[in-house]
Amino acid sequence: MRTTGLAILAAAMALAVTAPAQATSVPPFKGNDTGGIIAYSLYQQGADVKAMALNHCASYGKSVKLTGVDAQYGGYISFACVWVHPGHIDRPLRAAY
């Protein structure tokens, strides 16, 4: 019984070591109520990343603040969704286009 368990463990380990590594796919736009990231490749393709972030944050009733850009292949543009006082000029509005 013990040798059967060791044989199964050895086979599983051999399979894990020889299987190719696979990266999971990452969406070009991902976020939640605190902020998110946009793939830099979307910016290079001409997408309006500020409007994308603004629409995302406005769905939570917040305004957007762009926080960083990693301007290289595979990089991301990060943003934060921040609270705005009622009646403030920066109140969140969705882009019309």
C-alpha positions as CSV (number, residue, x, y, z in Angstrom):
1,M,0.0,0.0,0.0
2,R,2.8,2.3,0.9
3,T,4.7,1.7,-2.4
4,T,1.5,2.5,-4.4
5,G,1.2,5.8,-2.7
6,L,4.9,6.6,-3.3
7,A,4.5,5.7,-7.0
8,I,1.5,8.0,-7.4
9,L,3.3,10.8,-5.7
10,A,6.4,10.3,-7.9
11,A,4.2,10.3,-11.0
12,A,2.4,13.5,-9.9
13,M,5.7,15.2,-9.2
14,A,7.2,14.1,-12.6
15,L,4.1,15.5,-14.3
16,A,4.3,18.8,-12.5
17,V,8.0,19.3,-13.3
18,T,7.7,18.4,-17.0
19,A,4.5,20.4,-17.7
20,P,5.1,23.7,-19.4
21,A,4.5,26.8,-17.3
22,Q,1.5,28.9,-18.4
23,A,0.7,32.5,-17.6
24,T,-2.8,33.4,-17.0
25,S,-4.3,36.0,-19.2
26,V,-4.6,39.5,-17.8
27,P,-7.4,41.7,-19.0
28,P,-6.4,45.1,-20.5
29,F,-8.6,46.9,-18.0
30,K,-9.2,45.9,-14.4
31,G,-10.5,47.7,-11.4
32,N,-12.7,48.0,-8.4
33,D,-14.0,50.8,-6.1
34,T,-10.6,51.9,-5.0
35,G,-8.9,52.1,-8.4
36,G,-7.5,49.9,-11.1
37,I,-5.0,49.4,-14.0
38,I,-5.2,49.9,-17.7
39,A,-2.7,48.2,-20.1
40,Y,-0.2,50.6,-21.6
41,S,-0.9,49.0,-25.0
42,L,-4.4,50.5,-25.0
43,Y,-2.9,53.9,-24.7
44,Q,-0.5,53.2,-27.6
45,Q,-3.5,52.1,-29.7
46,G,-5.1,55.5,-29.2
47,A,-7.7,54.7,-26.5
48,D,-8.8,57.5,-24.2
49,V,-7.6,56.0,-21.0
50,K,-8.6,59.0,-18.9
51,A,-12.2,58.6,-20.1
52,M,-12.1,54.8,-19.3
53,A,-10.9,55.5,-15.8
54,L,-13.4,58.3,-15.3
55,N,-16.3,56.1,-16.4
56,H,-15.1,53.4,-14.1
57,C,-14.8,55.6,-11.0
58,A,-18.0,57.5,-11.8
59,S,-19.9,54.2,-11.6
60,Y,-18.9,54.2,-7.9
61,G,-19.7,57.9,-7.4
62,K,-16.0,58.8,-7.2
63,S,-13.6,60.9,-9.2
64,V,-10.4,59.7,-10.8
65,K,-6.8,60.4,-10.0
66,L,-4.1,58.9,-12.4
67,T,-1.3,57.7,-10.2
68,G,1.4,56.2,-12.4
69,V,2.5,55.0,-15.8
70,D,4.9,52.2,-16.6
71,A,5.6,53.2,-20.2
72,Q,7.1,49.9,-21.6
73,Y,5.9,46.7,-23.2
74,G,3.6,45.0,-20.7
75,G,3.3,48.1,-18.6
76,Y,0.2,49.5,-17.0
77,I,-1.4,52.9,-16.2
78,S,-2.7,52.9,-12.7
79,F,-5.4,55.1,-11.3
80,A,-7.2,55.6,-8.0
81,C,-10.9,56.4,-7.4
82,V,-11.2,59.1,-4.8
83,W,-14.1,60.6,-2.9
84,V,-15.1,64.2,-3.7
85,H,-17.1,66.5,-1.4
86,P,-20.7,67.1,-2.6
87,G,-20.9,70.3,-4.7
88,H,-17.2,70.3,-5.5
89,I,-16.2,71.2,-9.1
90,D,-14.6,67.8,-9.6
91,R,-17.8,65.8,-9.0
92,P,-17.9,62.5,-10.9
93,L,-19.6,62.6,-14.3
94,R,-19.6,59.9,-16.9
95,A,-18.1,60.7,-20.3
96,A,-20.8,61.2,-23.0
97,Y,-19.0,59.3,-25.7
